[in-house]
């Protein structure tokens, strides 16, 4: 009887170990998927921020590239004096 009990215990241990292995694999897969989604979100945000930076840089360069002549500035001053 003791041999049979030991055999049953071994089967139970094997069954539990298989179940734990399956659960560990599921958890690992779930964790990997979450990491991939997080990395994807980070990449999207970084791309958006880089695009916004490039747009802002372009606007600044456009602003700096405006050619103001002295006569243009004088006309604006005259208009401001009239107001």
C-alpha positions, 0 to 999 in steps of 0.5 A: 500500500505504501508503494501505491501511495507513493506512486499517487503522490508522484502523479500528483506532483507531476500533475501540479508541476505541469499545471504550474509550468503552464501557468508560468508560460501563460504569465510570461506570454502575457507579460511579454505582450504587455511589454510589446504594447508598452514599447509600441505606445512609447514609440508612437509618443516619441514619433509624435514628439519628434514631429512636433519638435520638427514642426516647431523648429520649422515655424521658428526658422520661418519666423527668423527668415522673414525679411523686414525692411526698414520701410515696412517697420516705418509703415507699422509704426505709422499705423500704430500711431494712428491707432 
